Structure formats: C-alpha cells, structure tokens
Amino acid sequence: ELLSELLMIFKEEFPRHLQALREAVESGNADRVVAAAHALKGMLLNLAANHAAVSVGRLEQIGRSGETSGFQDAFAAFEKDASSLVPQLEACVAEVHK
C-alpha cells in the first residue's frame, strides 16, 4: 500500500515540479533550477528511479556551478529520461494492485 501511495503522489506531483524546473531553466535562474532539480531528485530517489535522478542531478550541479549555458541541454536530456517514467510507474501501480 505504501508503494502504491508513493507512486500515486509522484504521479500527481511530478508534472507540477517538472513545469517549475522548465520555467526555471527558461528563465536562466540558477537558484530556482537548483531548488526545482533538488526536489525532483529527491522524489525520484524515493522511487529508485536512479537514472532519471542522476539526470536531474546534473541540472542541480550545473545550477550550483552557475554555468547557465548548460541548462537547456541538460534539461532536454532529463525530459527525455522522464518521459518514460509515467508509463513505467503506471505499470508498477498495476503490478502492485494485482
């Protein structure tokens, strides 16, 4: 039940956090990128989505370094990794409910 609840919370919260990260990247605001990326990384690590967590962690590192020119490429890579998460999570939820 706990896993199912975590997955449902993630599914509800993830789009909002992803949008916040997208807006931070588009604005070039390193502090906002760090905060949004850190929040997403924590969510992903809680679900053992390590590949996506590493990907968003790269954005966090770039933001901490102040090298804003790398935001767009790193975000595109994370977005690609994240695009497969929701279907995978839905499959996990279905498996948990069997």
C-alpha positions in Angstrom: 0.0 0.0 0.0 2.8 2.4 0.8 4.5 1.9 -2.6 1.2 2.4 -4.3 0.6 5.6 -2.3 4.1 6.9 -3.2 3.6 6.2 -6.8 0.2 8.0 -6.9 1.7 11.0 -5.1 4.6 11.1 -7.6 2.2 10.9 -10.5 0.2 13.8 -9.1 3.1 16.0 -8.1 5.6 15.3 -10.9 4.1 17.4 -13.6 4.0 20.5 -11.3 7.6 20.0 -10.4 8.7 19.4 -14.0 6.9 22.6 -15.0 8.7 24.6 -12.3 12.0 23.2 -13.5 11.2 24.0 -17.1 10.3 27.6 -16.1 13.5 28.0 -14.1 15.6 26.7 -16.9 13.9 29.0 -19.4 14.5 32.0 -17.1 18.1 31.0 -16.6 17.7 31.4 -12.8 20.3 29.2 -11.3 18.9 29.3 -7.8 15.4 28.2 -9.0 17.0 25.5 -11.1 18.9 24.1 -8.1 15.8 24.2 -5.9 13.5 22.5 -8.5 16.1 20.0 -9.6 16.8 19.1 -6.0 13.2 18.5 -5.2 12.7 16.3 -8.3 15.9 14.4 -7.5 14.6 13.5 -4.0 11.2 12.4 -5.4 13.0 10.2 -8.0 15.4 8.7 -5.5 12.5 7.8 -3.2 11.1 5.7 -6.1 14.5 4.2 -7.0 14.3 5.9 -10.4 18.1 6.3 -10.3 18.8 7.0 -14.0 16.3 10.0 -14.0 17.6 11.1 -10.6 21.2 11.3 -11.9 19.9 13.1 -15.0 18.2 15.8 -13.0 21.1 15.9 -10.5 23.2 17.1 -13.5 20.9 20.1 -13.7 21.3 20.7 -10.0 25.1 20.6 -10.3 25.1 23.0 -13.3 22.9 25.4 -11.3 25.3 25.2 -8.3 28.2 26.0 -10.6 26.4 29.0 -12.1 27.1 27.7 -15.6 23.6 28.5 -17.0 24.6 27.9 -20.6 24.3 24.1 -20.0 20.7 24.3 -18.7 18.9 23.7 -22.0 20.9 20.6 -23.0 20.7 19.1 -19.5 17.0 19.8 -19.3 16.4 18.2 -22.7 18.3 15.0 -21.5 16.3 14.9 -18.3 13.0 15.5 -20.1 13.8 12.5 -22.4 14.6 10.3 -19.4 11.5 11.5 -17.5 9.2 10.9 -20.5 9.3 7.1 -19.8 8.7 7.4 -16.1 4.9 7.8 -16.0 4.3 4.7 -18.1 6.7 2.7 -16.0 5.1 4.0 -12.8 1.6 3.1 -14.1 2.9 -0.4 -14.8 4.3 -0.6 -11.3 1.0 0.5 -9.8 -0.9 -2.1 -11.9 1.6 -4.7 -10.7 1.2 -3.7 -7.0 -2.6 -3.9 -7.3 -2.6 -7.5 -8.7 
